[in-house]
Every structure is written in structure tokens, then in C-alpha cells.
Amino acid sequence: MLNCKQTSQLVSQSLDRRLTWQERFAVKVHLWICKYCRRFSRQLLAVRSGLQRMTQSVEENTDLQMPSESKARIAKVLESELK
């Protein structure tokens, strides 16, 4: 059976990749018995959902523009890294 550290790592990894069926089963068993990991899992999903909503609202907002100073600094850094 997984411990809390292993479970939290797998829950986090599940946001980036599909877990194997064995991993999913082990996580579900652990979440069934551990209220702290269940809470962590719910919090992680809430953060992800909030970031997705925030990203979507920023992408849809046409009033947001990057200052020209920021663009110049980015261009300078990219230019120096390409050399």
C-alpha cells in the first residue's frame, strides 16, 4: 500500500500524465482511507481549475498589453542567449 508521500506524488503526476491502472487503483485505495490525502487531492484539483479559469480570462482579455520596456528586455535576453 502507498504511503502519503507516494500518494501525493502520484496525485500530482496525474495532472501531467495518465497513471497506470495499478497506480490509479493504489491511489484510490489510499484516498479512501486517508482524509489528509483526499484533502490534498481536492486542493490540487481546485488550484488547477482556478489557474485554468484565470488563464482563459487573461487570454480572452484584449485590453491587456505588455509594456514596451518588458518586450525590449525579453528581446535582449533572447538575443544574448542565441549568440
C-alpha positions as CSV (number, residue, x, y, z in Angstrom):
1,M,0.0,0.0,0.0
2,L,1.1,3.5,-0.7
3,N,2.2,6.0,2.0
4,C,1.1,9.6,2.0
5,K,4.2,10.9,0.3
6,Q,3.9,8.4,-2.6
7,T,0.2,9.1,-2.9
8,S,0.7,12.9,-3.1
9,Q,3.4,12.4,-5.7
10,L,1.1,10.3,-7.8
11,V,-1.8,12.7,-7.4
12,S,0.5,15.5,-8.6
13,Q,1.8,13.4,-11.5
14,S,-1.7,12.6,-12.5
15,L,-2.1,16.2,-13.6
16,D,0.7,15.7,-16.2
17,R,0.3,12.1,-17.3
18,R,-2.2,9.3,-17.2
19,L,-1.4,7.0,-14.3
20,T,-1.3,3.2,-14.9
21,W,-4.3,1.2,-13.7
22,Q,-2.2,-0.1,-10.8
23,E,-1.2,3.4,-9.8
24,R,-4.8,4.6,-10.1
25,F,-6.0,1.7,-8.0
26,A,-3.4,2.3,-5.3
27,V,-4.2,6.0,-5.1
28,K,-7.9,5.3,-4.9
29,V,-7.4,2.9,-2.0
30,H,-5.2,5.3,-0.2
31,L,-7.6,8.2,-0.7
32,W,-10.4,6.0,0.5
33,I,-8.7,5.6,3.9
34,C,-6.7,8.9,4.3
35,K,-8.6,12.1,4.7
36,Y,-5.5,14.2,4.5
37,C,-4.5,13.0,1.1
38,R,-8.2,13.3,0.0
39,R,-8.0,16.9,1.1
40,F,-4.7,17.4,-0.7
41,S,-6.1,15.9,-3.9
42,R,-9.2,18.2,-3.8
43,Q,-7.0,21.2,-3.1
44,L,-4.7,20.4,-6.0
45,L,-7.6,20.0,-8.4
46,A,-9.1,23.3,-7.2
47,V,-5.8,25.1,-7.8
48,R,-5.6,23.6,-11.3
49,S,-9.2,24.6,-12.1
50,G,-8.6,28.1,-10.8
51,L,-5.4,28.5,-12.9
52,Q,-7.2,27.3,-16.0
53,R,-10.1,29.8,-15.4
54,M,-7.6,32.6,-14.8
55,T,-5.5,31.7,-17.9
56,Q,-8.6,31.6,-20.0
57,S,-9.8,35.1,-18.8
58,V,-6.4,36.6,-19.4
59,E,-6.2,35.1,-22.9
60,E,-9.7,36.5,-23.7
61,N,-9.0,40.0,-22.3
62,T,-7.9,42.1,-25.3
63,D,-7.2,45.1,-23.0
64,L,-4.1,43.5,-21.6
65,Q,-0.9,44.6,-23.3
66,M,2.7,44.0,-22.4
67,P,4.7,47.3,-21.8
68,S,7.3,48.1,-24.4
69,E,10.0,48.0,-21.8
70,S,9.2,44.4,-21.0
71,K,9.2,43.5,-24.6
72,A,12.6,45.1,-25.1
73,R,14.1,43.2,-22.0
74,I,12.8,39.9,-23.3
75,A,14.2,40.6,-26.8
76,K,17.5,41.5,-25.3
77,V,17.7,38.3,-23.2
78,L,16.7,36.1,-26.2
79,E,19.2,37.8,-28.4
80,S,22.0,37.3,-25.9
81,E,21.1,33.6,-25.5
82,L,21.1,33.0,-29.2
83,K,24.7,34.2,-29.5
